[in-house]
Amino acid sequence: SNSFRELPREKIFNEERRIFDEILGRRGDEKVSTIRDAMRKVMNENVWVFRTEEGLRSALKEIKHLRERFKNIGIEDKTRTFNTQLIETLQLDFMLDLAEVTVVSALARTESRGAHYRLDYPSRDDEKWLVHTLAYYTKEGPKLEYIPVTITRWQPTVRAY
């Protein structure tokens, strides 16, 4: 049988307060669509399949800037139910988190593997990087940990582009 840990009530309360008091209460002049489009542009230009340290560092800087701009998003609809503006704002909040995790993880992985191709590290490095990357979000930003990959049936092979 599955057993689940009890939900951390204080964290739930804090997140509700963050959403309904902080985010919904904002009266800034930034728009979700503007920040989302800027994030899409930087990810498409610098964090697509072919990556470089320079491009990834540029992307990380821009994502952090977009995160600051996010704090100035204004939501006109202040209702708590069926509020599509709030939903889009929360989705962007999570997308910015994931964009940062993706970039930080790609910067750390100094090799090429699968859909992650570093032009500055074109070879695969199984000795160091045959691992799963685990990302945890902290107040300081993403924290990365690694666990070894267990090969059971399919051996890794070279992927050509």
Buried (B, 14 or more C-beta within 10 A) or exposed (E): EEEEEEEEEEEEEEEEEEBEEEBBEBEEEBBBEEBBEBBEEBBEEBBEEEBEBEBBEBBBEBBEEBBEBBEEBEBEEEEEEEBEBBEBBBEBBEBBBBBBBBBBBBBBBEBBBEEBBBEEBEEBEEEEBBEEBEBEEEEEBBEBEBEEEEEEEEEEEEEEE
